[in-house]
Amino acid sequence: MTEHTVGPAEVAIITRTKNRPVLLRRAVQDVLAQKFSNWHLIIVNDGGEVAEVDAIVAAATGLNNRVTVLHHARSLGMEAASNAGIESSESEFLSIHDDDDTWHPEFLAQTVEYLRTHDDAGVGVRTEIVLEEIDGSRIEETGRVPFAEDISSLVLGDALRYNRCVPISLLYRRDVHTLVGGYDETLNAVGDWEFLLRLLQQHTLGFIDGEPLAFWHHRHGAQGTEGNSVLTGKEEHQRFDKLVRDRYLQDYVKQHGLGGVLFLAGEGKAQADHLHQRLNYSEELLHELRERAIRSEERMTALENSISDASLVSLLRRRSVIA
């Protein structure tokens, strides 16, 4: 383990990494590009190559005594990496900056200023998904799309559906861990969402709208260490999403019984059945309309083929269309 003394930085930045030197190098430069400079970077190498990480840190101009590197001899998982980084740091504010994501240079300046002037436990920002590909030592951007563009606030009701504030988008106060605990190390996925659910049950979060200040990078089709866990581990995310929901449901039932939940489940099933019936009816109606259109087209074609110019004139004369 390579360590430097943690100074009295206002912000601790936790970067989790494992055998992704190209991405880690960009992440370090991204932190160094922040206009707000009172931060300390904690890099948690979760079972990856030690020499690669140490070389990147040594080569980065400007880190000096503002970095701590923790090397795990074996992978302990993302949530354990987050907890280790938090426990090894001292700061008023925390942010999880994974090795493959980036910030706008103003991210820390604006989020720190917000928390200095508001009582919220944390603050999220408008976020953009960056599509990219890795070609050797180069990272090529291929496009951008908004993330959760419909939101204008961060509230528990919205978070119940899915995570509306990914780690790169959030700066929060360290003391929230005293009340809600750390990241759940039993979860191999969706740990950041589960932490957000606990946080929003006890606290409020602010939201900075406008220009995107956080960038969530996706590499569709990338496999192995270069992939995104949310993409390459889609089935794992779905499994742990169900697990988290079931845990909360069990806790609710223990306190309130099955009655209300069972009723709502029945109502939900009835609504789903009704929608399914309407969908079937709509599909049948659409099929019938298509069949009618085909039959009409066939009749028109047959009519055109059977009527000569002379007979058409005769028909029109009989109907007094022409003299």
Summary of the structure (lengths in Angstrom):
residues: 323
radius of gyration: 29.0
end to end distance: 103.4
largest distance: 105.3
contacts: 939
relative contact order: 0.11
helix: 48%
strand: 20%
